[in-house]
C-alpha cells in the first residue's frame, strides 16, 4: 500500500510513447467508495513553463500499469489524457 505523499514523489511515464509526464500534483477520489479514480499531473507550460499552465494530464486509475520505487508507468494516448485545467 502506498500513501498519497509517496505517490507524489514518483515520476509518471507513459509506456505507450515513452513520454515523461512529470510528477503527480493531485488525485481524484470517489468519496462514496474511497478509491482513487484519477491522477492529475501538470501539463506542458505556456512559454518555458514561466507563465502558468492551461492544461493538465488527467490519468484514469485504470491506465496505471505499474507502481515502482521511483516511477509510475501508465498506458494511455496523450490526446485522451490531456485536458483543460478547471479553475
C-alpha positions, -999 to +999 in steps of 0.1 A: +000+000+000+013+035-009+005+068+007-005+098-013+027+116-003+047+087-017+028+088-050+037+125-054+074+116-052+072+093-083+076+104-119+048+093-143+059+078-176+036+068-205+048+034-218+028+038-250+051+066-263+079+068-237+069+103-227+078+116-192+047+134-180+060+147-147+050+143-111+016+140-096+002+172-082-033+160-072-055+130-072-092+125-078-111+103-053-146+087-054-158+097-019-186+071-019-162+041-022-130+058-011-110+048-042-086+068-064-102+074-098-076+096-115-041+111-111-036+147-120-003+158-135+005+194-145+005+197-183+030+215-206+037+251-197+029+280-220+063+296-226+091+276-209+066+269-181+070+305-168+035+318-175+015+290-159-003+261-174-036+259-193-038+221-195-032+191-172-029+154-176-058+135-161-049+098-160-076+074-151-067+048-125-074+021-150-044+033-171-019+028-143+000-004-152+028-005-126+039+015-095+076+011-087+100+025-063+107+057-084+082+055-112+045+051-121+040+035-155+008+043-174-005+033-208-027+059-224-030+080-256-016+115-249-046+132-266-070+113-243-054+123-210-046+160-218-074+182-206-080+219-200-075+230-164-105+236-143-103+267-121 
